[in-house]
Amino acid sequence: MAERRTKQNKLVDPVYNNYWEGGIEYVETEPGADTFMPSGRRVQVDPRTRKPILVKGKQVELETIAPGWNDDPAQVAADAAAQAEFETDYQGDPSMVPGGERADGSFQPGVFIENDDFYVKPVKPADADTAADDANGNSKYTTSVDEQSNTVWTVNPSYDPTKKLTTPIDTKAATDATEAAATAISDLNDAFAVVDDLVAAYGLDAELATFIKSEMGTAQSRTSIAMKIREQPAYKTRFPAMATRIKAKLPALTEFQYMQLERDYRTAMQAANLPATFSDKPDDFAALIAGDVSVAELQSRVGLAESALATANQDTVSQLQTLYDIPKGSLTAYFLDPGAAKNIFEQNRRFEAAGLSATAMNAGGLGTGLMRGTAEQLQNEDIAQAALAQAIDSRKGLTGELLGSAALSLDEIALGEFNMDAETSTKVRRQVETRTAGSRGRSGALFTGEGVTSLGEAT
C-alpha cells in the first residue's frame, strides 16, 4: 500500500487515518479529505521516533483537551481589526493576507504575510521632467508601462552626470549587472518618493520621513512599521486627538477620517468669517475631535457665537463674564469650546440668563445685576426681559433704605414679584405695605448709595 501524506508532508496512519505531532492526535475533518484538525486526544510519545509509546500494547493516554484549534477570541478579534486597517489596491486586494496555513486549511491567528497580488501604483519622480542628460546624452530615467497601463520610471543605468564624454561600454555582462542594480535603486527611490509624498500630504514633520525610510531597511511588516510611526512625537503632534479618543473609548479614526474632519471644521469656520487663528493649526481642532463633536454641532455653535457677537449688548457681555467667568473678548471661543459649553441648550440658557441680569441692572440703576442662581431661575421660568424690567422699575424704590425699613436687593424684588419664592414674596409685600403706611402717616429719610435723599412727608 502506498504511503499517504498530508499537504504539510505528515505521514498518515493507513489504519486509523490520523497522524501524531507533539503528542496530539490529528484526524481527518471528513473521510478521504486532505485536511486534518486536533481531535483532543493526547498521549505520551517517544521523543526520538515521535510516535506514541505503547505499554502492554496500549497507548498511554494523557488528559484530553478541547477538539479543534482553541484559538484565542481576543487574538481573532485583533486579527479582524488589523485586516480592516490594511491598505487595499484598486481591485480591493489587501496589502497583507493571513499566513501560517494549518492542517485543516485554516490560518494561525496573528500571522500575516505580504500579498503578492497587491498592486502598488508607480510614482513619478519629482525631477522626471527636469533632470538634464549626462555628458554622453543619457537621460536620467527610462520609462515603461506596467500591467495596469501606468508609466514606470526607472533610473537609467548608463546615466552618470559626474563623468565626461566616454565611449559606451557595450558588453552584455556589464549591462545586465547595471540594469539589476538600477532596478534595485529605482524600486527604493520610488518607495522613498511615496514616503515623502505621504508625509507632506499628512502635514507631518519631515523628520518622520527619515524615520520611516530607516525602518524600511529592516525586515519588518508594514503593520509593524505603522504601529511604530504612531508612537513618534511628530505623529502625536500632528494628530493630538488620536490618543485622547482611545483613552475615552471612542471609535477609532483613520488618518484620512481625522483630516476630513479638520477640513469640514475649517470650512464651517471660514463660512462664518471667523478669524484665521481659529483654524490654522491641528491644535485648533484637537478638542473638537477628542470631544467627538460632529460638524453639524460645530455649525450650530458657530451660529450661536455669531448671534452672540452680533446682537449682544455690552451689559449682556458683562453679565456673561461676571456670571460664568468667560474671558473678556472670548465669546466666540467660549461657544466653540466643547469643554466650557457642554451643549447648545446650555449655551442658550446661559446667554438668556445673562440678558435677564443685564436687564435687572439697567432697570434697577444700581450698577450691578442679579446673582447667577436668580438669573438662571428666572430663565428656567421663561420670564421675559420686558416683564422683568417693568417689575423692577415699579419696585426700585425698595432698593433704597428708609429709617426703620431695610433695602431689598434686586434678586429679592425679582423673585418676590414673580412669586418664585414664598418667603421672598412675603418680604416684598410687607416692605411695600410698610412704606405705603409710612408715607401716609410718618416722615422718614430715604438712604441710598448717595446718602440721605429725602425726609419724607409730614401729615
GUFI-389819 format. One record per residue (C-alpha): residue in three letters; x negated, y, z negated. Coordinates in nm, 2 decimals. Layout:
# GUFI-389819
+------+--------+--------+--------+
! rest !     px !     py !     pz !
+------+--------+--------+--------+
!  ALA !      X !      Y !      Z !
...
+------+--------+--------+--------+
//
This chain:
# GUFI-389819
+------+--------+--------+--------+
! rest !     px !     py !     pz !
+------+--------+--------+--------+
!  MET !   0.00 !   0.00 !   0.00 !
!  ALA !  -0.14 !   0.34 !   0.10 !
!  GLU !  -0.20 !   0.57 !  -0.19 !
!  ARG !   0.03 !   0.87 !  -0.23 !
!  ARG !  -0.10 !   1.22 !  -0.33 !
!  THR !   0.08 !   1.55 !  -0.41 !
!  LYS !   0.01 !   1.88 !  -0.24 !
!  GLN !  -0.23 !   1.96 !  -0.52 !
!  ASN !  -0.41 !   1.62 !  -0.44 !
!  LYS !  -0.28 !   1.45 !  -0.75 !
!  LEU !  -0.27 !   1.06 !  -0.73 !
!  VAL !   0.09 !   0.94 !  -0.77 !
!  ASP !   0.16 !   0.61 !  -0.96 !
!  PRO !   0.34 !   0.40 !  -0.70 !
!  VAL !   0.54 !   0.21 !  -0.97 !
!  TYR !   0.67 !   0.50 !  -1.18 !
!  ASN !   0.64 !   0.77 !  -0.91 !
!  ASN !   0.46 !   1.00 !  -1.16 !
!  TYR !   0.12 !   1.13 !  -1.25 !
!  TRP !  -0.05 !   1.24 !  -1.57 !
!  GLU !  -0.25 !   1.55 !  -1.63 !
!  GLY !  -0.38 !   1.67 !  -1.97 !
!  GLY !  -0.17 !   1.40 !  -2.15 !
!  ILE !   0.16 !   1.54 !  -1.99 !
!  GLU !   0.37 !   1.33 !  -1.75 !
!  TYR !   0.48 !   1.49 !  -1.42 !
!  VAL !   0.78 !   1.33 !  -1.25 !
!  GLU !   0.95 !   1.39 !  -0.91 !
!  THR !   1.20 !   1.67 !  -0.90 !
!  GLU !   1.41 !   1.43 !  -0.68 !
!  PRO !   1.34 !   1.09 !  -0.53 !
!  GLY !   1.10 !   1.10 !  -0.25 !
!  ALA !   1.03 !   1.47 !  -0.29 !
!  ASP !   0.68 !   1.61 !  -0.28 !
!  THR !   0.74 !   1.83 !  -0.58 !
!  PHE !   0.68 !   1.74 !  -0.95 !
!  MET !   0.75 !   1.90 !  -1.29 !
!  PRO !   0.67 !   1.82 !  -1.65 !
!  SER !   0.91 !   1.55 !  -1.80 !
!  GLY !   0.84 !   1.65 !  -2.16 !
!  ARG !   0.66 !   1.32 !  -2.24 !
!  ARG !   0.31 !   1.35 !  -2.39 !
!  VAL !   0.07 !   1.06 !  -2.45 !
!  GLN !  -0.29 !   1.01 !  -2.56 !
!  VAL !  -0.53 !   1.00 !  -2.26 !
!  ASP !  -0.88 !   0.87 !  -2.21 !
!  PRO !  -1.09 !   1.19 !  -2.15 !
!  ARG !  -1.32 !   1.00 !  -1.91 !
!  THR !  -1.06 !   0.84 !  -1.68 !
!  ARG !  -0.78 !   1.09 !  -1.76 !
!  LYS !  -0.53 !   0.80 !  -1.78 !
!  PRO !  -0.30 !   0.71 !  -2.07 !
!  ILE !  -0.46 !   0.49 !  -2.34 !
!  LEU !  -0.29 !   0.16 !  -2.38 !
!  VAL !  -0.26 !   0.00 !  -2.72 !
!  LYS !  -0.12 !  -0.36 !  -2.71 !
!  GLY !  -0.01 !  -0.28 !  -2.35 !
!  LYS !   0.19 !   0.03 !  -2.45 !
!  GLN !   0.11 !   0.40 !  -2.42 !
!  VAL !   0.06 !   0.60 !  -2.74 !
!  GLU !   0.34 !   0.85 !  -2.74 !
!  LEU !   0.29 !   1.19 !  -2.89 !
!  GLU !   0.56 !   1.45 !  -2.99 !
!  THR !   0.77 !   1.54 !  -2.68 !
!  ILE !   0.81 !   1.89 !  -2.55 !
!  ALA !   1.10 !   2.05 !  -2.36 !
!  PRO !   1.10 !   1.94 !  -2.00 !
!  GLY !   1.01 !   2.19 !  -1.73 !
!  TRP !   0.75 !   2.47 !  -1.74 !
!  ASN !   0.88 !   2.66 !  -2.05 !
!  ASP !   0.80 !   3.00 !  -1.90 !
!  ASP !   0.79 !   3.29 !  -2.15 !
!  PRO !   1.10 !   3.50 !  -2.08 !
!  ALA !   0.91 !   3.82 !  -2.16 !
!  GLN !   0.65 !   3.73 !  -1.91 !
!  VAL !   0.91 !   3.65 !  -1.64 !
!  ALA !   1.08 !   3.99 !  -1.71 !
!  ALA !   0.74 !   4.16 !  -1.69 !
!  ASP !   0.68 !   4.00 !  -1.36 !
!  ALA !   1.01 !   4.12 !  -1.22 !
!  ALA !   0.93 !   4.47 !  -1.34 !
!  ALA !   0.58 !   4.46 !  -1.18 !
!  GLN !   0.72 !   4.34 !  -0.85 !
!  ALA !   0.96 !   4.63 !  -0.84 !
!  GLU !   0.66 !   4.87 !  -0.86 !
!  PHE !   0.46 !   4.71 !  -0.58 !
!  GLU !   0.43 !   4.92 !  -0.26 !
!  THR !   0.62 !   4.79 !   0.04 !
!  ASP !   0.54 !   4.84 !   0.41 !
!  TYR !   0.77 !   4.93 !   0.70 !
!  GLN !   0.90 !   4.57 !   0.71 !
!  GLY !   0.97 !   4.56 !   0.34 !
!  ASP !   0.68 !   4.33 !   0.27 !
!  PRO !   0.53 !   4.39 !  -0.08 !
!  SER !   0.16 !   4.46 !  -0.13 !
!  MET !   0.13 !   4.18 !  -0.39 !
!  VAL !   0.31 !   3.84 !  -0.40 !
!  PRO !   0.33 !   3.57 !  -0.67 !
!  GLY !   0.03 !   3.33 !  -0.68 !
!  GLY !  -0.06 !   3.01 !  -0.86 !
!  GLU !   0.18 !   2.77 !  -0.69 !
!  ARG !   0.28 !   2.48 !  -0.93 !
!  ALA !   0.35 !   2.12 !  -0.86 !
!  ASP !   0.73 !   2.18 !  -0.80 !
!  GLY !   0.67 !   2.47 !  -0.57 !
!  SER !   0.74 !   2.74 !  -0.83 !
!  PHE !   0.48 !   3.00 !  -0.92 !
!  GLN !   0.30 !   3.06 !  -1.25 !
!  PRO !   0.41 !   3.38 !  -1.43 !
!  GLY !   0.16 !   3.66 !  -1.45 !
!  VAL !  -0.03 !   3.56 !  -1.14 !
!  PHE !  -0.02 !   3.78 !  -0.83 !
!  ILE !  -0.23 !   3.79 !  -0.51 !
!  GLU !  -0.26 !   4.03 !  -0.23 !
!  ASN !  -0.01 !   3.98 !   0.05 !
!  ASP !  -0.19 !   3.91 !   0.38 !
!  ASP !   0.12 !   4.02 !   0.57 !
!  PHE !   0.13 !   4.37 !   0.41 !
!  TYR !   0.07 !   4.64 !   0.67 !
!  VAL !  -0.14 !   4.95 !   0.59 !
!  LYS !  -0.10 !   5.22 !   0.84 !
!  PRO !  -0.43 !   5.37 !   0.96 !
!  VAL !  -0.52 !   5.72 !   0.85 !
!  LYS !  -0.66 !   5.97 !   1.09 !
!  PRO !  -1.00 !   6.11 !   0.96 !
!  ALA !  -1.00 !   6.48 !   0.88 !
!  ASP !  -1.27 !   6.55 !   1.14 !
!  ALA !  -1.15 !   6.32 !   1.42 !
!  ASP !  -1.07 !   6.62 !   1.64 !
!  THR !  -1.36 !   6.85 !   1.54 !
!  ALA !  -1.67 !   6.62 !   1.50 !
!  ALA !  -1.93 !   6.71 !   1.76 !
!  ASP !  -2.10 !   6.44 !   1.97 !
!  ASP !  -2.46 !   6.35 !   1.88 !
!  ALA !  -2.76 !   6.43 !   2.10 !
!  ASN !  -2.70 !   6.11 !   2.30 !
!  GLY !  -2.35 !   6.21 !   2.38 !
!  ASN !  -2.19 !   5.96 !   2.15 !
!  SER !  -1.87 !   6.06 !   1.98 !
!  LYS !  -1.83 !   6.00 !   1.61 !
!  TYR !  -1.52 !   5.79 !   1.64 !
!  THR !  -1.38 !   5.53 !   1.88 !
!  THR !  -1.01 !   5.46 !   1.89 !
!  SER !  -0.80 !   5.15 !   1.94 !
!  VAL !  -0.43 !   5.06 !   1.89 !
!  ASP !  -0.31 !   4.81 !   1.63 !
!  GLU !  -0.02 !   4.57 !   1.64 !
!  GLN !   0.22 !   4.85 !   1.54 !
!  SER !   0.10 !   5.07 !   1.83 !
!  ASN !  -0.07 !   5.31 !   1.58 !
!  THR !  -0.40 !   5.46 !   1.66 !
!  VAL !  -0.70 !   5.32 !   1.47 !
!  TRP !  -1.01 !   5.54 !   1.43 !
!  THR !  -1.34 !   5.35 !   1.40 !
!  VAL !  -1.68 !   5.51 !   1.33 !
!  ASN !  -1.89 !   5.47 !   1.65 !
!  PRO !  -2.19 !   5.25 !   1.56 !
!  SER !  -2.40 !   5.44 !   1.82 !
!  TYR !  -2.32 !   5.78 !   1.66 !
!  ASP !  -2.62 !   5.94 !   1.48 !
!  PRO !  -2.63 !   6.32 !   1.45 !
!  THR !  -2.97 !   6.31 !   1.29 !
!  LYS !  -3.17 !   6.17 !   1.59 !
!  LYS !  -3.28 !   6.33 !   1.91 !
!  LEU !  -3.21 !   6.20 !   2.26 !
!  THR !  -3.32 !   5.84 !   2.29 !
!  THR !  -3.28 !   5.56 !   2.53 !
!  PRO !  -2.98 !   5.35 !   2.42 !
!  ILE !  -3.06 !   5.00 !   2.28 !
!  ASP !  -2.88 !   4.75 !   2.49 !
!  THR !  -2.91 !   4.42 !   2.31 !
!  LYS !  -2.61 !   4.21 !   2.21 !
!  ALA !  -2.75 !   4.12 !   1.87 !
!  ALA !  -2.81 !   4.48 !   1.77 !
!  THR !  -2.47 !   4.58 !   1.90 !
!  ASP !  -2.29 !   4.31 !   1.71 !
!  ALA !  -2.47 !   4.39 !   1.38 !
!  THR !  -2.40 !   4.76 !   1.42 !
!  GLU !  -2.03 !   4.70 !   1.51 !
!  ALA !  -1.99 !   4.48 !   1.20 !
!  ALA !  -2.15 !   4.75 !   0.98 !
!  ALA !  -1.94 !   5.02 !   1.14 !
!  THR !  -1.62 !   4.83 !   1.08 !
!  ALA !  -1.70 !   4.79 !   0.71 !
!  ILE !  -1.78 !   5.16 !   0.69 !
!  SER !  -1.47 !   5.26 !   0.88 !
!  ASP !  -1.25 !   5.05 !   0.65 !
!  LEU !  -1.40 !   5.20 !   0.34 !
!  ASN !  -1.38 !   5.55 !   0.48 !
!  ASP !  -1.02 !   5.50 !   0.58 !
!  ALA !  -0.94 !   5.38 !   0.23 !
!  PHE !  -1.12 !   5.67 !   0.07 !
!  ALA !  -0.93 !   5.91 !   0.30 !
!  VAL !  -0.60 !   5.77 !   0.19 !
!  VAL !  -0.70 !   5.82 !  -0.17 !
!  ASP !  -0.80 !   6.18 !  -0.11 !
!  ASP !  -0.47 !   6.25 !   0.07 !
!  LEU !  -0.26 !   6.09 !  -0.21 !
!  VAL !  -0.44 !   6.27 !  -0.49 !
!  ALA !  -0.39 !   6.60 !  -0.31 !
!  ALA !  -0.02 !   6.53 !  -0.23 !
!  TYR !   0.05 !   6.45 !  -0.60 !
!  GLY !  -0.13 !   6.76 !  -0.72 !
!  LEU !  -0.38 !   6.57 !  -0.92 !
!  ASP !  -0.73 !   6.68 !  -1.02 !
!  ALA !  -0.99 !   6.58 !  -0.75 !
!  GLU !  -1.19 !   6.41 !  -1.03 !
!  LEU !  -0.93 !   6.14 !  -1.03 !
!  ALA !  -1.01 !   6.06 !  -0.67 !
!  THR !  -1.37 !   5.99 !  -0.77 !
!  PHE !  -1.25 !   5.76 !  -1.04 !
!  ILE !  -1.02 !   5.56 !  -0.81 !
!  LYS !  -1.30 !   5.52 !  -0.55 !
!  SER !  -1.53 !   5.38 !  -0.81 !
!  GLU !  -1.26 !   5.13 !  -0.93 !
!  MET !  -1.20 !   5.02 !  -0.57 !
!  GLY !  -1.56 !   4.89 !  -0.56 !
!  THR !  -1.48 !   4.63 !  -0.83 !
!  ALA !  -1.29 !   4.31 !  -0.80 !
!  GLN !  -0.95 !   4.43 !  -0.94 !
!  SER !  -0.60 !   4.41 !  -0.81 !
!  ARG !  -0.41 !   4.72 !  -0.71 !
!  THR !  -0.18 !   4.68 !  -1.01 !
!  SER !  -0.47 !   4.68 !  -1.25 !
!  ILE !  -0.62 !   4.99 !  -1.09 !
!  ALA !  -0.28 !   5.16 !  -1.10 !
!  MET !  -0.24 !   5.09 !  -1.48 !
!  LYS !  -0.59 !   5.25 !  -1.54 !
!  ILE !  -0.50 !   5.55 !  -1.33 !
!  ARG !  -0.20 !   5.62 !  -1.56 !
!  GLU !  -0.43 !   5.63 !  -1.86 !
!  GLN !  -0.66 !   5.90 !  -1.72 !
!  PRO !  -0.64 !   6.26 !  -1.87 !
!  ALA !  -0.59 !   6.41 !  -1.52 !
!  TYR !  -0.28 !   6.19 !  -1.46 !
!  LYS !  -0.13 !   6.27 !  -1.80 !
!  THR !  -0.19 !   6.64 !  -1.74 !
!  ARG !  -0.01 !   6.62 !  -1.41 !
!  PHE !   0.28 !   6.40 !  -1.53 !
!  PRO !   0.31 !   6.50 !  -1.90 !
!  ALA !   0.67 !   6.38 !  -1.95 !
!  MET !   0.60 !   6.02 !  -1.85 !
!  ALA !   0.46 !   5.91 !  -2.19 !
!  THR !   0.74 !   6.11 !  -2.37 !
!  ARG !   1.01 !   5.93 !  -2.18 !
!  ILE !   0.86 !   5.59 !  -2.26 !
!  LYS !   0.85 !   5.67 !  -2.63 !
!  ALA !   1.21 !   5.79 !  -2.61 !
!  LYS !   1.31 !   5.46 !  -2.43 !
!  LEU !   1.44 !   5.65 !  -2.13 !
!  PRO !   1.45 !   5.49 !  -1.79 !
!  ALA !   1.11 !   5.48 !  -1.62 !
!  LEU !   1.04 !   5.72 !  -1.33 !
!  THR !   0.81 !   5.67 !  -1.04 !
!  GLU !   0.57 !   5.95 !  -0.95 !
!  PHE !   0.78 !   6.02 !  -0.64 !
!  GLN !   1.10 !   6.05 !  -0.85 !
!  TYR !   0.92 !   6.27 !  -1.10 !
!  MET !   0.80 !   6.51 !  -0.83 !
!  GLN !   1.15 !   6.51 !  -0.67 !
!  LEU !   1.30 !   6.63 !  -1.00 !
!  GLU !   1.04 !   6.90 !  -1.01 !
!  ARG !   1.13 !   7.01 !  -0.66 !
!  ASP !   1.50 !   7.01 !  -0.74 !
!  TYR !   1.44 !   7.21 !  -1.07 !
!  ARG !   1.23 !   7.46 !  -0.88 !
!  THR !   1.49 !   7.51 !  -0.61 !
!  ALA !   1.76 !   7.57 !  -0.87 !
!  MET !   1.55 !   7.83 !  -1.05 !
!  GLN !   1.44 !   8.01 !  -0.73 !
!  ALA !   1.80 !   8.02 !  -0.61 !
!  ALA !   1.88 !   8.21 !  -0.93 !
!  ASN !   1.59 !   8.46 !  -0.86 !
!  LEU !   1.42 !   8.36 !  -1.19 !
!  PRO !   1.06 !   8.48 !  -1.23 !
!  ALA !   0.80 !   8.25 !  -1.07 !
!  THR !   0.64 !   8.18 !  -1.41 !
!  PHE !   0.94 !   7.96 !  -1.49 !
!  SER !   0.84 !   7.71 !  -1.22 !
!  ASP !   0.47 !   7.74 !  -1.12 !
!  LYS !   0.32 !   7.45 !  -1.32 !
!  PRO !   0.40 !   7.10 !  -1.44 !
!  ASP !   0.45 !   7.21 !  -1.80 !
!  ASP !   0.74 !   7.42 !  -1.69 !
!  PHE !   0.94 !   7.11 !  -1.61 !
!  ALA !   0.80 !   6.86 !  -1.87 !
!  ALA !   1.05 !   6.94 !  -2.14 !
!  LEU !   1.34 !   6.91 !  -1.89 !
!  ILE !   1.22 !   6.57 !  -1.76 !
!  ALA !   1.14 !   6.44 !  -2.11 !
!  GLY !   1.48 !   6.55 !  -2.22 !
!  ASP !   1.65 !   6.37 !  -1.93 !
!  VAL !   1.81 !   6.69 !  -1.82 !
!  SER !   1.99 !   6.64 !  -1.48 !
!  VAL !   1.96 !   6.90 !  -1.20 !
!  ALA !   2.34 !   6.97 !  -1.24 !
!  GLU !   2.29 !   7.05 !  -1.61 !
!  LEU !   1.99 !   7.28 !  -1.54 !
!  GLN !   2.21 !   7.47 !  -1.28 !
!  SER !   2.47 !   7.52 !  -1.55 !
!  ARG !   2.21 !   7.65 !  -1.79 !
!  VAL !   2.06 !   7.88 !  -1.52 !
!  GLY !   2.41 !   8.02 !  -1.45 !
!  LEU !   2.47 !   8.08 !  -1.82 !
!  ALA !   2.14 !   8.25 !  -1.85 !
!  GLU !   2.22 !   8.48 !  -1.55 !
!  SER !   2.55 !   8.56 !  -1.71 !
!  ALA !   2.39 !   8.64 !  -2.04 !
!  LEU !   2.14 !   8.87 !  -1.88 !
!  ALA !   2.39 !   9.04 !  -1.65 !
!  THR !   2.67 !   9.10 !  -1.89 !
!  ALA !   2.54 !   9.11 !  -2.25 !
!  ASN !   2.51 !   9.45 !  -2.41 !
!  GLN !   2.22 !   9.53 !  -2.64 !
!  ASP !   2.43 !   9.48 !  -2.95 !
!  THR !   2.51 !   9.12 !  -2.85 !
!  VAL !   2.15 !   9.06 !  -2.76 !
!  SER !   2.05 !   9.20 !  -3.10 !
!  GLN !   2.30 !   8.97 !  -3.28 !
!  LEU !   2.17 !   8.66 !  -3.09 !
!  GLN !   1.83 !   8.74 !  -3.21 !
!  THR !   1.95 !   8.80 !  -3.57 !
!  LEU !   2.18 !   8.50 !  -3.60 !
!  TYR !   1.99 !   8.24 !  -3.40 !
!  ASP !   1.62 !   8.36 !  -3.42 !
!  ILE !   1.59 !   8.40 !  -3.04 !
!  PRO !   1.26 !   8.58 !  -2.95 !
!  LYS !   1.31 !   8.92 !  -2.81 !
!  GLY !   1.34 !   8.93 !  -2.43 !
!  SER !   1.36 !   8.55 !  -2.41 !
!  LEU !   1.73 !   8.50 !  -2.35 !
!  THR !   1.67 !   8.32 !  -2.02 !
!  ALA !   1.40 !   8.09 !  -2.17 !
!  TYR !   1.64 !   8.02 !  -2.46 !
!  PHE !   1.92 !   7.89 !  -2.24 !
!  LEU !   1.68 !   7.68 !  -2.03 !
!  ASP !   1.51 !   7.52 !  -2.33 !
!  PRO !   1.67 !   7.17 !  -2.39 !
!  GLY !   1.53 !   7.17 !  -2.75 !
!  ALA !   1.67 !   7.50 !  -2.86 !
!  ALA !   2.00 !   7.47 !  -2.67 !
!  LYS !   2.14 !   7.12 !  -2.72 !
!  ASN !   2.42 !   7.16 !  -2.46 !
!  ILE !   2.61 !   7.41 !  -2.26 !
!  PHE !   2.91 !   7.42 !  -2.51 !
!  GLU !   2.68 !   7.50 !  -2.79 !
!  GLN !   2.52 !   7.78 !  -2.59 !
!  ASN !   2.86 !   7.93 !  -2.51 !
!  ARG !   2.97 !   7.91 !  -2.87 !
!  ARG !   2.66 !   8.09 !  -2.99 !
!  PHE !   2.70 !   8.36 !  -2.72 !
!  GLU !   3.06 !   8.43 !  -2.82 !
!  ALA !   2.98 !   8.43 !  -3.19 !
!  ALA !   2.71 !   8.69 !  -3.13 !
!  GLY !   2.96 !   8.90 !  -2.93 !
!  LEU !   3.20 !   8.89 !  -3.23 !
!  SER !   2.93 !   9.00 !  -3.47 !
!  ALA !   2.83 !   9.29 !  -3.24 !
!  THR !   3.20 !   9.40 !  -3.22 !
!  ALA !   3.22 !   9.40 !  -3.60 !
!  MET !   2.90 !   9.60 !  -3.63 !
!  ASN !   3.03 !   9.87 !  -3.39 !
!  ALA !   3.39 !   9.88 !  -3.54 !
!  GLY !   3.26 !   9.90 !  -3.90 !
!  GLY !   3.00 !  10.16 !  -3.83 !
!  LEU !   2.76 !  10.01 !  -4.09 !
!  GLY !   2.47 !   9.92 !  -3.86 !
!  THR !   2.49 !   9.55 !  -3.95 !
!  GLY !   2.70 !   9.27 !  -3.81 !
!  LEU !   2.86 !   8.96 !  -3.95 !
!  MET !   2.69 !   8.67 !  -4.12 !
!  ARG !   2.63 !   8.37 !  -3.89 !
!  GLY !   2.88 !   8.14 !  -4.06 !
!  THR !   3.15 !   8.41 !  -4.04 !
!  ALA !   3.09 !   8.48 !  -3.67 !
!  GLU !   3.10 !   8.11 !  -3.59 !
!  GLN !   3.41 !   8.06 !  -3.79 !
!  LEU !   3.59 !   8.34 !  -3.60 !
!  GLN !   3.47 !   8.19 !  -3.27 !
!  ASN !   3.60 !   7.85 !  -3.37 !
!  GLU !   3.94 !   8.00 !  -3.43 !
!  ASP !   3.93 !   8.18 !  -3.09 !
!  ILE !   3.96 !   8.53 !  -3.24 !
!  ALA !   3.93 !   8.78 !  -2.96 !
!  GLN !   3.68 !   9.07 !  -2.98 !
!  ALA !   3.96 !   9.33 !  -2.93 !
!  ALA !   4.16 !   9.18 !  -3.22 !
!  LEU !   3.86 !   9.18 !  -3.45 !
!  ALA !   3.77 !   9.54 !  -3.36 !
!  GLN !   4.13 !   9.65 !  -3.44 !
!  ALA !   4.14 !   9.47 !  -3.77 !
!  ILE !   3.81 !   9.61 !  -3.89 !
!  ASP !   3.88 !   9.96 !  -3.77 !
!  SER !   4.21 !   9.96 !  -3.96 !
!  ARG !   4.03 !   9.84 !  -4.28 !
!  LYS !   3.69 !  10.00 !  -4.25 !
!  GLY !   3.77 !  10.24 !  -4.53 !
!  LEU !   3.74 !   9.94 !  -4.76 !
!  THR !   3.37 !   9.91 !  -4.68 !
!  GLY !   3.31 !  10.22 !  -4.90 !
!  GLU !   3.31 !  10.23 !  -5.28 !
!  LEU !   3.57 !  10.42 !  -5.48 !
!  LEU !   3.54 !  10.48 !  -5.85 !
!  GLY !   3.69 !  10.17 !  -6.00 !
!  SER !   3.71 !   9.99 !  -5.67 !
!  ALA !   3.42 !   9.79 !  -5.52 !
!  ALA !   3.34 !   9.80 !  -5.15 !
!  LEU !   3.43 !   9.50 !  -4.93 !
!  SER !   3.19 !   9.36 !  -4.67 !
!  LEU !   3.27 !   9.32 !  -4.30 !
!  ASP !   3.27 !   8.94 !  -4.35 !
!  GLU !   3.53 !   8.97 !  -4.62 !
!  ILE !   3.75 !   9.20 !  -4.42 !
!  ALA !   3.73 !   8.98 !  -4.11 !
!  LEU !   3.80 !   8.65 !  -4.29 !
!  GLY !   4.08 !   8.81 !  -4.50 !
!  GLU !   4.26 !   8.99 !  -4.22 !
!  PHE !   4.28 !   8.67 !  -4.02 !
!  ASN !   4.38 !   8.46 !  -4.32 !
!  MET !   4.08 !   8.22 !  -4.27 !
!  ASP !   4.01 !   8.20 !  -4.65 !
!  ALA !   4.28 !   8.22 !  -4.91 !
!  GLU !   4.07 !   8.38 !  -5.18 !
!  THR !   3.92 !   8.64 !  -4.95 !
!  SER !   4.27 !   8.72 !  -4.81 !
!  THR !   4.40 !   8.78 !  -5.16 !
!  LYS !   4.09 !   9.00 !  -5.24 !
!  VAL !   4.15 !   9.22 !  -4.93 !
!  ARG !   4.53 !   9.26 !  -5.01 !
!  ARG !   4.46 !   9.36 !  -5.37 !
!  GLN !   4.20 !   9.61 !  -5.26 !
!  VAL !   4.45 !   9.77 !  -5.02 !
!  GLU !   4.71 !   9.78 !  -5.29 !
!  THR !   4.47 !   9.93 !  -5.54 !
!  ARG !   4.35 !  10.20 !  -5.31 !
!  THR !   4.70 !  10.28 !  -5.19 !
!  ALA !   4.82 !  10.31 !  -5.55 !
!  GLY !   4.52 !  10.52 !  -5.64 !
!  SER !   4.58 !  10.76 !  -5.35 !
!  ARG !   4.93 !  10.82 !  -5.48 !
!  GLY !   4.86 !  10.90 !  -5.84 !
!  ARG !   4.49 !  10.92 !  -5.91 !
!  SER !   4.19 !  11.11 !  -5.78 !
!  GLY !   3.88 !  10.92 !  -5.70 !
!  ALA !   3.54 !  10.96 !  -5.54 !
!  LEU !   3.46 !  10.76 !  -5.24 !
!  PHE !   3.10 !  10.63 !  -5.24 !
!  THR !   2.94 !  10.54 !  -4.90 !
!  GLY !   2.59 !  10.49 !  -4.78 !
!  GLU !   2.57 !  10.88 !  -4.75 !
!  GLY !   2.67 !  10.94 !  -5.11 !
!  VAL !   3.00 !  11.08 !  -5.26 !
!  THR !   3.21 !  11.18 !  -4.96 !
!  SER !   3.53 !  11.29 !  -5.13 !
!  LEU !   3.70 !  11.33 !  -5.46 !
!  GLY !   4.05 !  11.21 !  -5.36 !
!  GLU !   4.38 !  11.40 !  -5.42 !
!  ALA !   4.53 !  11.53 !  -5.74 !
!  THR !   4.90 !  11.49 !  -5.78 !
+------+--------+--------+--------+
//
